[in-house]
Amino acid sequence: MTTVAEVRQPSHGWKVVAGKELADYLLSARFIVLLVILGLAAAGAVYTAASGIRDVATQASGSPALFLRLFTISADPMPFSFFVFIGFLAPILGIAFGFDAVNGERAQGTLPRLVAQPIHRDDVINGKFVAGLSAIGLMLITLVLIVAGLGIFRLGIVPSVAEVARLVVWLIVAVLYVGFWLAFATWCSVMLRRASSSALVAIATWLVLALFAALLVQLIAGVIAPVPEGAGGDVILHNAQVEQTLSRISPITLYDEATTALLDPETRAVGIVTIQQLDRAIVSDLSLGQSLLLVWPQVVGLVALTEICFVAAYVTFMRQEIRA
Protein backbone atom coordinates (compact mmCIF):
# COMPACT_ATOMS: atom_id res chain seq x y z
CA MET A 1 0.00 0.00 0.00
CA THR A 2 1.41 3.33 -1.08
CA THR A 3 1.41 5.99 1.63
CA VAL A 4 2.97 8.75 -0.46
CA ALA A 5 0.85 10.57 -3.01
CA GLU A 6 1.81 9.70 -6.53
CA VAL A 7 3.30 12.56 -8.44
CA ARG A 8 2.64 12.67 -12.14
CA GLN A 9 5.83 12.54 -14.12
CA PRO A 10 6.34 15.07 -16.92
CA SER A 11 5.11 13.70 -20.22
CA HIS A 12 6.75 14.18 -23.59
CA GLY A 13 3.83 12.80 -25.52
CA TRP A 14 2.80 16.28 -26.62
CA LYS A 15 6.03 16.48 -28.63
CA VAL A 16 5.05 13.39 -30.58
CA VAL A 17 1.56 14.76 -31.24
CA ALA A 18 2.96 18.18 -32.17
CA GLY A 19 5.51 16.69 -34.57
CA LYS A 20 2.92 14.57 -36.32
CA GLU A 21 0.40 17.42 -36.56
CA LEU A 22 3.02 19.89 -37.78
CA ALA A 23 4.14 17.50 -40.51
CA ASP A 24 0.52 17.11 -41.60
CA TYR A 25 0.05 20.89 -41.64
CA LEU A 26 3.16 21.57 -43.71
CA LEU A 27 2.21 18.96 -46.30
CA SER A 28 -1.45 19.94 -46.45
CA ALA A 29 -3.11 21.94 -49.20
CA ARG A 30 -4.49 24.22 -46.48
CA PHE A 31 -1.02 25.45 -45.53
CA ILE A 32 0.12 25.93 -49.13
CA VAL A 33 -3.02 27.77 -50.24
CA LEU A 34 -2.95 30.12 -47.23
CA LEU A 35 0.76 30.81 -47.72
CA VAL A 36 0.29 31.62 -51.42
CA ILE A 37 -2.72 33.87 -50.84
CA LEU A 38 -1.22 35.77 -47.91
CA GLY A 39 2.17 35.95 -49.63
CA LEU A 40 0.73 37.51 -52.78
CA ALA A 41 -1.33 40.02 -50.80
CA ALA A 42 1.64 40.96 -48.61
CA ALA A 43 3.96 41.26 -51.59
CA GLY A 44 1.43 43.48 -53.36
CA ALA A 45 1.12 45.77 -50.36
CA VAL A 46 4.88 46.16 -50.00
CA TYR A 47 5.50 46.47 -53.74
CA THR A 48 3.09 49.40 -54.04
CA ALA A 49 4.47 50.98 -50.86
CA ALA A 50 7.98 50.76 -52.27
CA SER A 51 6.85 52.54 -55.43
CA GLY A 52 6.36 55.72 -53.38
CA ILE A 53 9.58 55.41 -51.44
CA ARG A 54 10.99 58.67 -52.81
CA ASP A 55 8.25 60.66 -51.11
CA VAL A 56 8.70 58.60 -47.95
CA ALA A 57 12.46 59.08 -48.04
CA THR A 58 11.97 62.82 -48.35
CA GLN A 59 9.58 62.90 -45.40
CA ALA A 60 11.76 60.57 -43.32
CA SER A 61 15.11 62.11 -44.16
CA GLY A 62 17.56 61.17 -41.45
CA SER A 63 15.19 58.69 -39.84
CA PRO A 64 16.91 55.56 -38.53
CA ALA A 65 13.85 53.45 -39.38
CA LEU A 66 13.36 54.10 -43.09
CA PHE A 67 13.24 50.38 -43.89
CA LEU A 68 10.40 49.90 -41.41
CA ARG A 69 8.26 52.29 -43.45
CA LEU A 70 7.74 49.43 -45.90
CA PHE A 71 5.64 47.72 -43.24
CA THR A 72 3.66 50.77 -42.11
CA ILE A 73 2.78 52.84 -45.20
CA SER A 74 0.28 52.20 -47.98
CA ALA A 75 0.06 53.45 -51.54
CA ASP A 76 -2.33 53.12 -54.46
CA PRO A 77 -3.77 50.76 -55.56
CA MET A 78 -3.35 48.87 -52.26
CA PRO A 79 -5.47 50.62 -49.59
CA PHE A 80 -3.66 49.03 -46.64
CA SER A 81 -0.16 48.64 -45.26
CA PHE A 82 1.48 45.34 -44.40
CA PHE A 83 0.81 45.49 -40.66
CA VAL A 84 -2.83 46.44 -41.25
CA PHE A 85 -3.08 43.51 -43.64
CA ILE A 86 -1.69 41.17 -40.97
CA GLY A 87 -4.03 42.56 -38.33
CA PHE A 88 -7.11 42.01 -40.48
CA LEU A 89 -6.37 38.74 -42.32
CA ALA A 90 -3.86 36.88 -40.14
CA PRO A 91 -6.61 35.66 -37.75
CA ILE A 92 -7.66 33.40 -40.61
CA LEU A 93 -4.45 31.45 -39.97
CA GLY A 94 -5.36 30.78 -36.36
CA ILE A 95 -8.92 29.85 -37.27
CA ALA A 96 -7.79 27.61 -40.14
CA PHE A 97 -5.44 25.58 -37.93
CA GLY A 98 -7.75 25.38 -34.92
CA PHE A 99 -11.39 25.09 -35.98
CA ASP A 100 -11.22 21.30 -36.50
CA ALA A 101 -8.41 20.42 -34.09
CA VAL A 102 -10.60 18.22 -31.88
CA ASN A 103 -13.99 17.80 -33.55
CA GLY A 104 -12.22 16.81 -36.77
CA GLU A 105 -10.66 13.85 -34.95
CA ARG A 106 -14.03 13.11 -33.37
CA ALA A 107 -15.81 13.14 -36.75
CA GLN A 108 -13.24 10.76 -38.26
CA GLY A 109 -13.49 8.44 -35.28
CA THR A 110 -9.77 8.71 -34.51
CA LEU A 111 -10.03 10.59 -31.21
CA PRO A 112 -10.72 7.49 -29.05
CA ARG A 113 -7.75 5.71 -30.62
CA LEU A 114 -5.58 8.79 -30.12
CA VAL A 115 -6.31 9.11 -26.39
CA ALA A 116 -5.86 5.33 -26.01
CA GLN A 117 -2.18 5.67 -26.88
CA PRO A 118 0.39 5.56 -24.02
CA ILE A 119 0.34 9.33 -23.58
CA HIS A 120 -1.47 11.62 -21.18
CA ARG A 121 -4.81 12.87 -22.36
CA ASP A 122 -3.82 16.53 -22.22
CA ASP A 123 -0.87 15.79 -24.53
CA VAL A 124 -3.41 15.65 -27.36
CA ILE A 125 -4.66 19.23 -27.03
CA ASN A 126 -1.25 20.55 -25.97
CA GLY A 127 0.45 18.98 -28.99
CA LYS A 128 -2.19 20.24 -31.40
CA PHE A 129 -1.90 23.78 -30.08
CA VAL A 130 1.91 23.76 -30.25
CA ALA A 131 1.78 22.39 -33.81
CA GLY A 132 -0.68 25.06 -34.91
CA LEU A 133 1.35 27.83 -33.28
CA SER A 134 4.54 26.51 -34.92
CA ALA A 135 2.88 26.47 -38.35
CA ILE A 136 1.62 30.02 -37.83
CA GLY A 137 5.05 31.22 -36.72
CA LEU A 138 6.69 29.60 -39.74
CA MET A 139 4.19 31.21 -42.10
CA LEU A 140 4.58 34.69 -40.56
CA ILE A 141 8.38 34.41 -40.68
CA THR A 142 8.11 33.48 -44.35
CA LEU A 143 5.88 36.48 -45.05
CA VAL A 144 8.26 38.87 -43.28
CA LEU A 145 11.22 37.47 -45.23
CA ILE A 146 9.31 37.93 -48.49
CA VAL A 147 8.49 41.52 -47.59
CA ALA A 148 12.07 42.27 -46.49
CA GLY A 149 13.49 40.68 -49.62
CA LEU A 150 11.20 42.70 -51.87
CA GLY A 151 12.10 45.86 -49.99
CA ILE A 152 15.83 45.27 -50.38
CA PHE A 153 15.37 44.40 -54.07
CA ARG A 154 13.15 47.38 -54.89
CA LEU A 155 14.88 50.00 -52.75
CA GLY A 156 18.42 48.80 -52.29
CA ILE A 157 18.13 49.59 -48.57
CA VAL A 158 19.59 47.12 -46.09
CA PRO A 159 17.89 47.13 -42.67
CA SER A 160 19.96 48.14 -39.68
CA VAL A 161 20.43 46.00 -36.59
CA ALA A 162 17.89 48.13 -34.69
CA GLU A 163 15.31 47.66 -37.44
CA VAL A 164 15.86 43.90 -37.51
CA ALA A 165 15.43 43.80 -33.72
CA ARG A 166 12.16 45.70 -33.99
CA LEU A 167 10.93 43.32 -36.68
CA VAL A 168 11.79 40.32 -34.52
CA VAL A 169 9.91 41.73 -31.52
CA TRP A 170 6.96 42.66 -33.72
CA LEU A 171 6.98 39.14 -35.16
CA ILE A 172 6.67 37.70 -31.65
CA VAL A 173 3.72 40.03 -30.97
CA ALA A 174 2.10 38.99 -34.27
CA VAL A 175 2.45 35.30 -33.36
CA LEU A 176 0.83 36.02 -29.97
CA TYR A 177 -1.98 37.84 -31.74
CA VAL A 178 -2.68 34.99 -34.16
CA GLY A 179 -2.15 32.54 -31.29
CA PHE A 180 -5.20 34.05 -29.59
CA TRP A 181 -7.35 33.16 -32.60
CA LEU A 182 -5.82 29.69 -32.67
CA ALA A 183 -6.72 29.19 -29.00
CA PHE A 184 -10.22 30.57 -29.55
CA ALA A 185 -10.81 28.36 -32.60
CA THR A 186 -9.50 25.35 -30.65
CA TRP A 187 -11.95 26.14 -27.86
CA CYS A 188 -14.77 26.28 -30.43
CA SER A 189 -13.54 22.95 -31.80
CA VAL A 190 -13.78 21.38 -28.34
CA MET A 191 -17.17 22.90 -27.49
CA LEU A 192 -18.92 22.20 -30.80
CA ARG A 193 -19.29 18.78 -32.37
CA ARG A 194 -19.15 19.88 -36.01
CA ALA A 195 -16.17 21.55 -37.64
CA SER A 196 -18.46 23.73 -39.77
CA SER A 197 -20.13 25.12 -36.65
CA SER A 198 -16.84 25.90 -34.90
CA ALA A 199 -15.49 27.58 -38.04
CA LEU A 200 -18.67 29.66 -38.35
CA VAL A 201 -18.52 30.82 -34.72
CA ALA A 202 -14.81 31.68 -34.94
CA ILE A 203 -15.16 33.57 -38.23
CA ALA A 204 -18.26 35.42 -37.01
CA THR A 205 -16.41 36.52 -33.86
CA TRP A 206 -13.47 37.72 -35.95
CA LEU A 207 -15.71 39.71 -38.32
CA VAL A 208 -17.65 41.31 -35.45
CA LEU A 209 -14.44 42.43 -33.71
CA ALA A 210 -12.84 43.58 -36.96
CA LEU A 211 -15.79 45.43 -38.48
CA PHE A 212 -18.23 46.39 -35.72
CA ALA A 213 -16.19 46.55 -32.52
CA ALA A 214 -15.59 50.29 -32.81
CA LEU A 215 -19.30 51.00 -33.19
CA LEU A 216 -20.25 48.72 -30.30
CA VAL A 217 -17.61 50.23 -28.04
CA GLN A 218 -18.78 53.73 -28.92
CA LEU A 219 -22.38 52.85 -28.04
CA ILE A 220 -21.42 51.23 -24.72
CA ALA A 221 -19.17 54.16 -23.81
CA GLY A 222 -22.06 56.51 -24.54
CA VAL A 223 -24.16 54.64 -21.98
CA ILE A 224 -21.45 54.41 -19.30
CA ALA A 225 -20.10 57.95 -19.76
CA PRO A 226 -22.72 59.95 -21.67
CA VAL A 227 -21.77 63.23 -23.29
CA PRO A 228 -24.73 65.65 -23.13
CA GLU A 229 -25.01 68.53 -25.52
CA GLY A 230 -22.73 71.38 -24.54
CA ALA A 231 -20.63 69.17 -22.26
CA GLY A 232 -17.24 70.42 -21.13
CA GLY A 233 -13.84 69.08 -22.02
CA ASP A 234 -13.59 66.92 -18.88
CA VAL A 235 -16.78 65.04 -19.77
CA ILE A 236 -15.66 64.48 -23.36
CA LEU A 237 -12.24 63.32 -22.18
CA HIS A 238 -13.81 60.88 -19.73
CA ASN A 239 -15.99 59.44 -22.48
CA ALA A 240 -12.95 59.01 -24.74
CA GLN A 241 -11.01 57.29 -21.96
CA VAL A 242 -13.87 54.87 -21.29
CA GLU A 243 -14.16 54.14 -25.00
CA GLN A 244 -10.44 53.47 -25.25
CA THR A 245 -10.48 51.18 -22.21
CA LEU A 246 -13.36 49.15 -23.61
CA SER A 247 -11.72 48.89 -27.03
CA ARG A 248 -8.64 47.32 -25.45
CA ILE A 249 -10.68 44.25 -24.59
CA SER A 250 -10.36 43.36 -28.26
CA PRO A 251 -7.11 41.64 -29.31
CA ILE A 252 -7.24 43.59 -32.57
CA THR A 253 -6.87 46.89 -30.72
CA LEU A 254 -4.02 45.51 -28.59
CA TYR A 255 -2.22 44.30 -31.71
CA ASP A 256 -2.69 47.61 -33.56
CA GLU A 257 -1.36 49.68 -30.65
CA ALA A 258 1.62 47.40 -30.07
CA THR A 259 2.50 47.31 -33.76
CA THR A 260 2.26 51.08 -34.16
CA ALA A 261 4.81 51.67 -31.40
CA LEU A 262 7.17 48.83 -32.35
CA LEU A 263 7.39 49.61 -36.08
CA ASP A 264 7.47 53.40 -35.68
CA PRO A 265 10.17 54.72 -33.31
CA GLU A 266 8.60 58.19 -33.50
CA THR A 267 5.45 56.98 -31.72
CA ARG A 268 5.61 58.16 -28.13
CA ALA A 269 2.08 57.30 -26.94
CA VAL A 270 -0.65 54.84 -27.87
CA GLY A 271 -3.41 56.35 -25.78
CA ILE A 272 -5.13 59.70 -25.56
CA VAL A 273 -2.67 62.60 -25.54
CA THR A 274 -3.77 66.01 -24.31
CA ILE A 275 -2.46 69.29 -25.68
CA GLN A 276 -0.51 69.90 -22.48
CA GLN A 277 1.24 66.52 -22.77
CA LEU A 278 1.96 67.14 -26.43
CA ASP A 279 3.60 70.50 -25.71
CA ARG A 280 5.91 68.96 -23.11
CA ALA A 281 6.95 66.01 -25.27
CA ILE A 282 10.53 65.88 -26.53
CA VAL A 283 10.72 65.19 -30.26
CA SER A 284 13.05 62.21 -30.66
CA ASP A 285 12.99 58.56 -31.68
CA LEU A 286 12.48 55.98 -28.99
CA SER A 287 14.78 53.04 -28.52
CA LEU A 288 13.42 49.50 -28.81
CA GLY A 289 13.43 49.10 -25.05
CA GLN A 290 11.42 52.29 -24.59
CA SER A 291 8.93 51.30 -27.29
CA LEU A 292 8.52 47.87 -25.74
CA LEU A 293 8.00 49.45 -22.32
CA LEU A 294 5.34 51.68 -23.88
CA VAL A 295 3.31 48.75 -25.21
CA TRP A 296 4.10 46.19 -22.51
CA PRO A 297 0.50 46.30 -21.18
CA GLN A 298 -0.78 45.48 -24.67
CA VAL A 299 1.62 42.54 -24.99
CA VAL A 300 0.62 41.22 -21.57
CA GLY A 301 -3.03 41.63 -22.57
CA LEU A 302 -2.51 39.50 -25.69
CA VAL A 303 -0.79 36.80 -23.64
CA ALA A 304 -3.60 36.86 -21.06
CA LEU A 305 -6.37 36.58 -23.66
CA THR A 306 -4.57 33.69 -25.36
CA GLU A 307 -4.09 31.89 -22.05
CA ILE A 308 -7.73 32.37 -21.09
CA CYS A 309 -8.98 30.85 -24.34
CA PHE A 310 -6.52 27.95 -24.25
CA VAL A 311 -7.22 27.17 -20.59
CA ALA A 312 -10.95 27.13 -21.38
CA ALA A 313 -10.33 24.72 -24.26
CA TYR A 314 -8.01 22.60 -22.09
CA VAL A 315 -10.43 22.29 -19.16
CA THR A 316 -13.39 21.56 -21.43
CA PHE A 317 -11.46 18.88 -23.31
CA MET A 318 -10.26 17.20 -20.11
CA ARG A 319 -13.81 17.01 -18.74
CA GLN A 320 -15.41 15.64 -21.90
CA GLU A 321 -16.32 11.99 -22.20
CA ILE A 322 -14.73 10.28 -25.20
CA ARG A 323 -16.40 7.11 -26.39
CA ALA A 324 -15.20 4.68 -28.99
N, C-alpha and C positions, 0 to 999 in steps of 0.2 A: 504493500500500500504506500503510495507516494504522499508524503507529508508536505512537500514543497510545491508551490504552484508552478505549473509548467509555463515556461516562457517561450513564446513563439519565436522561432529562429527566423532571421531575415531570409526572404525568398528572392531568388533570382529568376523566377519564372516569368516575370514581366518582361525581362530582356528577350526571352525566347519569343513571346507573343509580339513584342514590339518589332523584333527583327523580321518575323514572318509577315506582319502587317505592312511594314515599311516596304519590303520587297514587293508585295502585291500592289501597293500604291504606285511605286515607281514604274512598274511594268503595266499599269492599267491605262486604258484609253482616257479615263477621267483625268489623270494627272497630265497626260500629254496635251489633251484638248485645252484644259485650263491654262497650262503654261504657254501654249501658242497664242491663245486669245489675249491673256493678260500681257504677254510679251509684246505683241503687236500694238496693243493700245498704249502701253508704256513707252515703247519706242516712238510711236507717233507723237505722243505728248512732248517728249524730249526733243525730237527732231524739229518740231515747229518752234519750240522754245529756243533752240539753238539758232534758228534762222534770224531771230531778233537780238542776237547777242551783242551786236554793235551798240544798240541803244542801251542795253543792260550794262555793258562795259563802261559806257559814258556816264551812266547814273551811278555806277558802283566803282568809279575810279579810285584806286587805292584801297579798296575793300579786300580784306584777307580771305573772304569767303565767296569769291566770284564763281568758283566751280559749283558751289551749292545752289546758285541761282537756277541751275538747270532743273533742280528738283522742286523749286518753289514758284517759278513764273510760268505763265501760260501765254500763248500767242495764237492768232488765227491760223488755221481753222479749228484748232483744238481749244475748247472753252475751259479746260481745266489743266492744272499743273499735275506733276507726278504724284506729289504727296496727297493732293485732293483725290486723285484717281485711286490711290491705295486706300484712303479712308472710306471711299464710297463702295468700291468693288471688292476689295480684299476680303471682307466678311464672307463672300461666296466661297472662298477657300476653306474657311473653318466649317461652314455649313456643309460643303461638299464632302469633307472627310469625316464628319461626325453624325450626319443625320441618320445613317443606317449602321452605326457602329455596333449596336446591340440587337436591335430588332431585325436587322438584316440576317444575323446569325440565327435568330429565333425563327425567322420565316423559312430559312433553308434547312432547319432542323439540326444544325451543327452546334448550337449552343450547349445542349446537354452533354454532347461528346467532348466539347472543349473544356467545360468545368469538371469533367470526369478525369481529366489528365492529372498526373501527379504534380500539380501546382496549386497554390492558394487561389481561392475564388477571386479575390480582388486583383490578382495578377492579370486577369482578363481585361478589366476596364482600365487598369493602370497602363498595361502594355499598349492597348489601342489608343489611349490618349497620347502617350509618348510618341507612338508611330505617326499619328496625325500631326502633332506639333513639329516633329522632325521633317516631315514632308513639306509642311508650310514654311518652315525656316529655310529649307533647301530651295524652294520656289522663290521666296522673297530675295534670298541672296543672289539667285540667278537673275532676277529682274533688275536688282541694283547694279550688278556687273554689266548687264546689257546697257543700262542707262549710262553708266560711267564710261563704258567703251565707246558708245555713240558720241558722248560729250567730248572725249579726248580726240576722236576721229574728226568730228565736225569743227571743233574749236581750236584744237592743238594746245589745250590747257591741261596741265597735269595737276591733279589735286595735291594740296599740301598735306603734311602730317596731321595738322589740326582739323582739316576738312575730312580726312579719312576717319579720324577718331569720332567726329560728330556723326558721320554716316553709320559707323558701327553702333554707336549708342542709339541712334534713331532706329536702326534695324532691330535692335533688341526690343525697343518700345513697340515697333510694328508687329513683331512676333507675339508680344504680350497681348496686343490689341486683337489680332486674329485668333490668338489662343482663347480669348473670352468667347468668341463665336463658336470655336470648336467645342469648348466645354458646355456652352448652352445647347448646341445641337446634339451633343452626346447625352445630355440630360433629357432632351426631347426624345431621343432614340430609346432611352431606358423607360421613360414614362408611357410612351405611345407604342402600340403593338405594330403599327404599319409604318413603313419607311416613308410612304407618301404623306402621311399625316404629320410626322415629325419634320419633314422637309417643309411642308406648308406652314407650320407654326413658326419654325425658325426664320424662314424667308419673310413671313408677314411681320414678325417682330423687327427684323432688320429694316424693312421698308418703312414701318411706322417711325422708328427712331431716326432714320435717315431723312425722311421727307416731312414728317408731321410733328417731330419732337419740339421744334422751335415754337410752333403754334400752340401746342398743348401746354408747354411751359409758360408761355406768355399769358394764356388764359388762367392757369392756376395761380401765377404770380399776381394777376389782377384781382383774384379773390382773396389771397392772403394779405397782400399789401396794395389795396386799391389806390388809384391816383385820381382824386376828384378834379373836376374842372377848376383851373386856377390854383392848383396845388403848388407849394413852394419847392425849392430845389432839394430840400432834405427828404421830402416825401417821394419825389421822383427818383432820387438816389437810392432810397430804401427799396423801392420797387425793382430797380435795376439789379440791386444786390441779391434780392430774393430770387429774381429770375435767373441770375447767373448761378446761384447755388443749386437751384433745381435742375438746371441744364447739365450740371456736372455729375448728375446721377447717370447720365448716358455715357457709355464708353466712347462714343463717337466724339463727343465734346472733349473728353479727357485726351483722346488721341490727337485731335486738332490742336489743342493748346500746347501739348508736349512737343508736337512736331514743329509748330511755329517757332518756339524758342530754341529748339535744338538745331534746326536748319537755318536759322537767321540769327547770327550773333548780335545784330543790332536790336533785337527784341529785348526789352528790359522789363516788361510786365505782361501778364496774360489775363489779368482781371481788369476791373474798372479803374481808370486813372483819372483823377481830378485835375483841374487846371493848376492848382497849387503844387501837386506832386510833379506835374509835367514841367513846371517852371524850375523846380529844384533838381531835376534830373541832370546828370552829367552825360553829355553825348560822347559815347565811346562803345566799342564792341566788347561784349562779355566773353570771358573765357569759357571753355567747355564746363569746367567745374561750377562756375557761377550760373550758367544756363541750366545745368542739371539740378542745381539747388533750387532754382526758380520753379522748375516743373516737377520737383520730387513728389509733392502731394498728388499730382496727376498720375505719376508712375505707380505710386503706392495704391491709388484708387483702381487702376487697371489690374494690378496684381490681386487686390482684394475681390473685385468682381469676378475674376477668373476662378479664384479659389472657391468662392461661394457657389458658383455654378457647378464646378467639378465635385465639390463635397456633396452637393445635393444629388448629383448623378451617382456618386459613389455609394452613398447611404441607401438610396433607392434601389440600386442594383444589388447590394448585399442583402437587402430585406426581401427581395422578390423570390418567389418559388419557381424553380426551374424543373420542369417535368420532361421526361424523355418522350 
